Amino acid sequence: AEVAVQVVERWILARLRHRRFFSLVELNTAIRQLRGQMNDRPLQRHKVSRRELFETLDKPVLRPLPPTPYEYPLVKTKPASIGIIPKWAFPIDNPCY
């Protein structure tokens, strides 16, 4: 994942560094155009583009999002007692983490 961020920084941001944008819409439009160009560019090792790799490898195994959004769990915390539980541990229900 860090390499992907580095690719975006070097390829997209480098091309935008001397431009001035006067709105987020204008900036996002420029990024979107360059992102499309970057994804359609052939990779050196694979000789196919990122988009082609996504379409053939990733997209076929993607599953739809669940019908209901993720629910965040209720987390119970108590102050840790130094004598019984190590300082870094805290109880959630019964086990200590």
Number of C-alpha atoms within 10 A of each C-alpha: 6 6 8 9 10 12 13 15 12 11 14 19 14 10 13 14 8 8 8 9 12 7 9 9 10 12 14 12 12 16 17 13 11 18 15 12 13 18 16 14 15 15 13 8 6 9 9 14 17 16 16 15 14 12 12 10 11 11 11 9 9 8 7 6 7 7 6 6 7 7 6 6 6 7 8 9 10 9 10 15 11 10 7 7 14 12 11 9 14 18 15 13 10 7 8 12 10
